[in-house]
Structure formats: structure tokens, C-alpha cells
Amino acid sequence: MAANAAMYLVLKDAWWSGEPAERFRFNYDWDDEWRNQDKNGHAWGGYHLTRLGTSLVHGACVSRKTAAVWAWAISNALQFQIEMLDATQAEFGFSPPDILFNVAGSSWALGQEFVPALRHVTPTFWYWPSQALQRVWSGQATNPYLHPTIDYGGQTYWLSFDVDSLAPSRVAKWWPGFLRVSAGVGITDWVDPVGAQARIPAQRRWLLSLDLDPSKLPGDHPAWMAVKRQLKYVHFMGPTLQLSPELDAYLLGR
């Protein structure tokens, strides 16, 4: 309950302090200027709420699978609550598509507890502030509503594949175990990078990358092992191929 209250206080000013809706508002928000990048965030959030919740409930002497089911239910209840609060805002509204992606992310974490093979694919994330947000932070532009949670142009969501576990043995034996192959999606700017005010239609960026798998780094001290288990959900940028909106390549990603 304390964590839930803290979440509300953190997000209240960012999301729920605008013009109130006249009545309960539904919003089937597909393909806005940010090209559904927010939906990837919903799935990623649902995944990690369920993953972390499973460990917390399991720590209370509940079986791991039962804990996962409880965490799945709690995760979706928390995210449903956010949609209910969104429904009070004229700008947002209750989004059934958001609910769909919440359930998809939480269900992937639940599935990993019951189907071990699913654990070889890890949702990872990378964030670097967009040009518009950097200009706001530096004082070169003003936009009180632009903050990291909606800075979709700076967010990239990935599925990172453990090649060691998924590849045939003849490939795995020579593959460096600390490298993953990742497929990602981001967008180009959806806020004008110069004035940091106007919304502009973004384009999706489809990406392929090599990245570091921290869980495969050497060292087995319990504290270091705990750190590595959490770092594996960060996408550490490596050589990256951009497939769209135009073909491009980056040495350390972008």
C-alpha cells in the first residue's frame, strides 16, 4: 500500500494534474504521434511488476508458481488502477489497448515461471533523452509536460535472446556467452526537437543489435550475482543495425 501511495504521488503531477474529463472517458488510442511506443512501456511495466512481485511473494514462503499467479493478478490490478485514474483526465482516458499490453507483459513474466524455455528471451530497455527533452533540461526550451515517462523518442524496448541457450550446440560452442542478439523498437522524435512544443508524427525504428548480457559476466559473490540478475534487464548498446525507417548502422547504437 505504501508503494502504491508513493506511485500515485510521483505520477500525480506528471499525469493527473491536467484538465479533468467531464465524465468517465474511454480512449482507444492507436497510432498517435508516438506510434504506440507507450504500449511497449505498458508491456514492459507489466512484465517487471509481475517479475518483481513474484520474488516478493515467494519470499513470504509461498511456492514460486503460486507467487507468480498472485503477482500477475496484483500487477494487472495496479495497472488497471492507473487506467481508471487516466479516465479522469480529458487528455488521456481509459485505454483498452493499454490494458491489452499490460496483460501481455505480465503474462510473459508469468509464462517464464511455468515454461523454462521462455526465460531465454529477456525484455530489456534503453533510454537516452530526446533532443527536445535535452533542450528543456538545459533551459533552451520550455515544456512543463515533457518528462522521461512520455519522452518516447528516447525510449527503446528490446527482446534480448540468449544465443548460448537457443542456438544449436555447434553454434553455441563458439559464441561468446556474454553477447546477446536483440531486436528492438523505438521511434523518431514525436516532439519538435527545436521548440520542444509541437507534436510531430514519429516513425517507428526497427533495430537489431548485439548487446552485453551482464548475467554472464564473471564473479559469483552473492551480492554481485544479485546485481547481475537485475542488470540483465538493461540493454547495453552495442553494434546496431537500423532496418527502418531507413537502413543505417551505429557502432554503439542510438
C-alpha positions in Angstrom: 0.0 0.0 0.0 2.9 2.4 0.8 4.4 1.7 -2.6 1.1 2.3 -4.3 0.7 5.6 -2.5 4.2 6.6 -3.5 3.5 5.8 -7.1 0.4 8.0 -7.0 2.3 10.9 -5.5 5.1 10.6 -8.1 2.8 10.4 -11.1 0.0 12.8 -9.9 1.7 16.0 -11.2 3.1 14.3 -14.3 -0.2 12.7 -15.5 -3.2 13.6 -13.5 -3.0 17.3 -12.9 -4.4 18.5 -16.2 -7.9 19.4 -17.4 -10.4 16.9 -15.8 -12.7 14.9 -18.0 -16.4 15.8 -17.8 -17.3 12.1 -17.5 -15.6 8.7 -17.5 -13.7 8.8 -20.7 -12.7 5.9 -22.9 -9.8 6.3 -25.3 -8.9 3.7 -28.0 -5.6 5.3 -28.6 -4.0 3.5 -31.5 -1.2 5.0 -33.6 -0.9 8.5 -32.1 2.0 10.7 -32.9 4.2 8.4 -30.8 3.3 5.4 -32.9 2.2 3.2 -29.9 5.6 3.4 -28.2 3.7 3.9 -24.9 2.2 0.4 -25.4 5.6 -1.1 -25.3 6.1 0.7 -22.0 2.9 -0.8 -20.7 4.0 -4.3 -21.6 7.5 -3.7 -20.1 6.0 -2.4 -16.9 3.6 -5.3 -16.6 6.4 -7.7 -17.1 8.6 -6.2 -14.4 5.8 -5.7 -11.9 5.0 -9.4 -12.2 8.6 -10.5 -12.1 9.5 -8.5 -9.0 6.2 -9.2 -7.4 6.8 -13.0 -7.8 10.1 -12.7 -5.9 8.4 -10.6 -3.1 5.5 -13.0 -2.7 7.8 -16.0 -2.9 9.9 -14.5 -0.1 6.8 -14.8 2.1 7.1 -18.6 1.9 4.7 -19.1 -1.0 5.6 -21.5 -3.7 7.2 -19.9 -6.7 4.4 -20.7 -9.2 1.7 -19.7 -6.8 3.6 -16.5 -6.1 3.8 -15.8 -9.9 0.0 -16.1 -10.2 -0.6 -13.7 -7.3 2.0 -11.3 -8.7 0.3 -11.4 -12.2 -3.0 -10.5 -10.6 -1.6 -7.7 -8.5 0.4 -6.3 -11.5 -2.8 -6.1 -13.6 -4.8 -4.6 -10.7 -2.2 -1.9 -10.3 -2.1 -1.1 -13.9 -5.9 -1.1 -14.2 -5.9 1.4 -11.4 -3.7 3.7 -13.5 -6.2 3.5 -16.4 -9.0 4.4 -14.0 -7.2 7.5 -13.0 -6.4 8.3 -16.6 -10.1 8.2 -17.3 -10.5 11.3 -15.1 -8.3 13.3 -17.5 -9.6 15.0 -20.6 -6.2 14.4 -22.3 -5.9 10.6 -21.6 -8.9 8.4 -20.8 -9.3 4.8 -20.0 -7.4 2.9 -22.8 -8.4 -0.7 -23.6 -5.3 -1.1 -25.8 -3.2 -0.2 -22.7 -4.9 -2.9 -20.8 -4.1 -5.4 -23.6 -0.4 -4.6 -23.4 -0.4 -4.6 -19.6 -1.7 -8.2 -19.7 0.7 -9.2 -22.5 3.7 -8.1 -20.5 2.6 -9.6 -17.2 1.7 -12.8 -18.9 5.1 -13.2 -20.4 6.6 -13.0 -16.9 4.1 -15.5 -15.6 4.8 -17.8 -18.5 8.5 -17.8 -17.7 7.7 -19.4 -14.4 5.9 -22.3 -16.0 7.8 -22.7 -19.3 11.6 -22.5 -18.7 12.3 -22.1 -22.4 10.7 -18.6 -22.3 13.5 -17.5 -19.9 15.9 -17.4 -22.8 14.2 -14.2 -24.1 14.5 -11.2 -21.9 12.7 -7.9 -22.3 15.3 -5.1 -22.0 15.2 -1.4 -22.1 17.4 1.6 -23.0 16.8 5.3 -22.5 18.6 8.4 -23.7 16.8 11.7 -23.5 15.5 13.0 -26.8 16.8 16.3 -28.3 13.6 18.1 -27.2 13.9 17.0 -23.5 17.6 17.8 -23.5 16.8 21.3 -24.7 14.2 21.6 -21.9 16.6 20.5 -19.3 19.3 22.9 -20.5 16.9 25.8 -20.4 16.9 26.3 -24.2 13.2 25.5 -24.5 10.2 25.3 -22.2 7.7 22.4 -22.0 6.4 21.6 -18.5 4.7 18.5 -19.7 7.7 16.8 -21.3 9.4 14.4 -18.9 11.1 11.0 -19.2 7.9 8.9 -18.8 6.5 10.4 -22.0 9.8 11.0 -23.8 9.0 8.2 -26.1 11.7 9.4 -28.6 14.3 8.5 -26.1 12.9 5.1 -25.2 13.9 1.8 -26.9 12.3 -1.5 -26.0 14.1 -4.8 -26.8 13.7 -8.5 -26.8 17.2 -9.9 -26.0 17.9 -13.5 -27.0 20.3 -15.8 -25.1 22.2 -17.3 -28.1 24.0 -19.8 -25.8 20.8 -21.4 -24.8 18.8 -21.0 -28.1 21.4 -21.8 -30.8 22.4 -25.3 -31.9 25.4 -26.7 -30.0 27.7 -26.3 -33.0 27.0 -22.5 -32.9 26.8 -22.1 -29.1 30.3 -23.6 -28.6 32.0 -20.7 -30.4 29.5 -17.9 -29.5 30.8 -15.5 -26.8 28.4 -16.2 -23.9 28.3 -12.6 -22.7 26.8 -11.4 -26.0 23.1 -11.4 -26.8 21.2 -10.8 -30.0 18.4 -8.2 -29.5 15.5 -7.0 -31.6 14.2 -3.6 -30.7 11.7 -0.9 -31.5 11.9 2.9 -30.9 10.6 5.9 -32.7 11.9 9.1 -34.2 11.1 12.4 -32.4 7.4 13.0 -31.7 8.1 16.4 -30.1 9.7 19.1 -32.3 13.4 18.9 -31.2 13.9 22.6 -31.7 11.0 24.3 -30.0 10.2 21.3 -27.8 6.5 22.2 -28.1 4.8 21.0 -31.3 3.8 17.4 -31.7 5.1 15.8 -34.9 4.3 12.4 -36.4 7.0 9.9 -35.4 8.2 7.0 -37.4 9.0 3.6 -36.0 12.6 2.4 -35.8 13.1 -1.3 -36.1 16.5 -2.4 -34.8 18.8 -5.4 -34.5 21.8 -5.3 -32.1 24.4 -7.1 -30.2 24.5 -6.3 -26.5 26.1 -7.3 -23.3 24.4 -9.9 -21.1 25.6 -8.9 -17.6 24.4 -12.1 -16.1 27.2 -13.9 -17.9 30.0 -11.7 -16.5 32.5 -13.4 -14.3 32.2 -13.4 -10.5 30.0 -15.4 -8.2 29.8 -13.4 -4.9 26.2 -13.4 -3.8 26.0 -9.6 -3.9 27.5 -9.4 -7.4 25.2 -12.2 -8.5 22.1 -10.2 -7.3 23.4 -7.1 -9.2 24.0 -9.1 -12.4 20.5 -10.6 -12.2 19.0 -7.1 -12.3 21.4 -5.6 -14.9 20.4 -8.2 -17.4 17.2 -6.2 -18.0 19.2 -3.2 -19.3 20.1 -3.1 -22.9 23.8 -2.2 -23.1 24.1 -0.7 -26.5 26.4 -2.5 -28.9 26.7 -2.6 -32.7 23.2 -1.8 -34.0 21.6 -2.2 -37.4 18.6 0.1 -38.1 16.2 -1.6 -40.5 13.6 1.3 -40.7 12.6 4.0 -41.4 15.8 3.9 -43.3 18.7 1.5 -43.3 21.5 2.7 -41.1 24.1 1.3 -38.7 25.7 2.5 -35.4 28.8 1.3 -33.7 27.2 1.7 -30.2 23.6 2.1 -31.0 21.5 5.2 -30.8 
